[in-house]
């Protein structure tokens, strides 16, 4: 594993985001498997919230599915890096604020969410909705 991923794994453990992700996985009845680049893949997550194909908390990628595509794992890996850069738990309110801004400017929670854009909208399977004020009449 590359040094940057070792650093991310350590940072997300120390900032308590990975322990929170592991707690959510356990509460959701997910099965844990080691993933690439220090990620932990949690398959079979039972809860309906949040509404997403997968979501990441620290280095833990949670999904209701039985498998994830390489592109989606890459997208979620970028979110793990964002958790490290944001210092862990501050990522939650920052992400929610970015989601609200996106909904306000285009009506979709991801299209103009800075975190989703930096993680790769296409890799995450998100649409590129136009801004509300740029839509035809």
N, C-alpha and C positions, 0 to 999 in steps of 0.2 A: 504494500500500500504506500502511496506517495506521502511525503511528509505533511503536505497541506491537509490531507485527509486525517492523518494522525492528530494534527493540531485541532481540526474541526471536531473530531470525536472527543478529545480531551476538553475543549472549550465547552461543548454542549453538555458534557457530563458535569463539569464544574459549575456551569450556570444553571443547573437543575432542569434544563429543558428535556434532555434525554431521560432522566428519571421520571419526569412527568409523562413523557410519551410511553414509557414502559408501564407506568401505572394505568394510563388510558387503555393500552393494549390488554392488560390483564382484566380491567373492568369490562372491556368489550368482548372478552372471550377469544381474543385473537391468538393465532399460532405464530410464534416467532421463528424466523429463519435469518441467518446471516445474509446480508446483501453486499453489493459491491461498495468499495471505498469507505468501509466502516459503517455502512448503514445497517439498520435492523429492519427487516421487512415483516410486518405484522398482518398476516392474511386472515380473512374470516371475521373481521371486526363486525360486531352485531348491531351497534347503535346506528340510528338513521341520521344523527347529526355529527358532523356537518355534512351537507349534501355535496359530495364530491366523489370522483372516482377513487381518489387517494388523497391523503393529507399528511403533512409531516409535522412532528413535534420533536425538536432537537434532531437526533439522528434516527428517529423511529418513523418509518413510513407505514401508515395504517390504511387498510383498505378492506372493503367487504368482499372483494374479489378473491379468486384462488391464484391468480397470476397477474403480473404487470408487464407491460411492454418495456423494452429498453429505453424508448423515448420518454415514457412517463417516469421511469426510475431516474433518468437523467434530470428531468424537470424537478422531481422531488428532491434530488440530491442538491440542486441549487437552492432549494428552500432550506435544507439543512445548513448550508453555508450562511444563509441569511439569518437563521437563528443564532449562529455563532457571532456574526457581526453585530447583531442587535443586542447582544448580551443576554440572550435567553428570554425570560418571561416578558420583557418590554416588547418583544415581537408581537404578542397577542393584541394589545391595543393599537399598535402601529399598523398591523395588518387589517384590523377592523376599520380603522380610519381610512386606509387606502381603499378598502372595499366600498365604503360609503361614498367616497369621492368618485369612484368609478361608476357606481349606480347613478349618482347625481349627474355626471357628465355624459353618460351614454346609455344608462338603463341596464347595464350588465355588470355583475360583481367583479369580473376579471379583466375585461377588455382594456380598461385604463387603470387597473390596480398596479402600482409600480412594482410590487413584489412579484406578481404574476408575469408582468412584462419582462422583468429581469431574469425570471426563471424560464422564459420562453413560452409564449402563448401557444404556439403550434405544438410544441412538445407536450404541453399540458392538455391539449385538445380543446382549447378555448377559442371562441370566435373573435374576430376583430370587428366589433361593432363601431359604426361611425359615431362621431360626436353628435349630440342632440341638435346643435345649431348648424350642423353641416348636412343634415338630412334634407332631401328634396321635399318641397312644399307639402 
